[in-house]
Amino acid sequence: MRRLARGGPPEVGPTDVNDLVRTVLKLLAGDATARRVRLDVALEAGLPPVAGDRAQLQQLLLNLAVNALEAADRPDVAE
């Protein structure tokens, strides 16, 4: 994440998607707890690695998850 903040060229390589998701979940755990949102995840075993910049993919997943947490925390969203 620090490399992404500093800028620079992408470092494209094989990335384990499940590991990426686990990392993002660790980053979100405190925010989810504060919002009283439970994070349920079902990871698929044996997925092939994806080619991409790990930091960019991590940022993408983090943004999507934070948006979902914010939406779940809104009182005007129907249950």
N, C-alpha and C positions, 0 to 999 in steps of 0.2 A: 504494500500500500504506500510505503514511503517513496518508492521509486516512481509510482504513478503520480504522486504529488510533486515530485521534483521535475517531472517531465522526462523527455528523452524518447528515443525510438522504442517501439514495442519489442519485447523479447518473446518471440513466438516459439513455442515448443509444445511437446505433449503434456497435457494436463489431465489429471484424474478428477472427473466431475464430482464424484462422491466426496473426495477429500476437500474439494473446493466448497461444496455445500456445507460440510461439517465445520470448516473454518468460518464461513459466514454466520452459521448458527451460533458459534461461540461469541462472535462479535455482537450478535443481536440479543443474546440471552438477557442481559440486564435491561435493555429497552423493552423487551417483551414482558418481562416480569413487572416492570414499572407500569405498563399499560394493562396488566392482568390478561395477557394474551398467551395462550398455550401454543407452542410450536410443535406440531406433529409432522414427522418426516418419514417417508418410506423410500429408502435408497435401493436402487437396483444393483445387485451384485454382478460383477463381470463385465461392466461397461467398458468399451474400448476408450482409450484416451482421446481427447479432442485436441486439435491443434489451435493454439491461441496464446495470447499474452495472459498469464495467470492474473496479474494485477488488474488488467482491464476486465477480465471475466468476473473476478471477485467483486469489483466495483459495480458491474452490471447486476449481479445477483443481490448485492447489498442494497442497491437503489430500489430494485423491484420489491425486496422484502420490507424495506422501510416504508415504501408506499403502501404496501398491504397492511402493515401495522398501523399506520396512520388512518387508513380507511376503516380498519376494524375498531379503532378507538373513537371514531366520530359518532356522536349521539344521533345524528340524522340518518344514519345508515340502518335500514330495516334488517331485522334478524331473520 
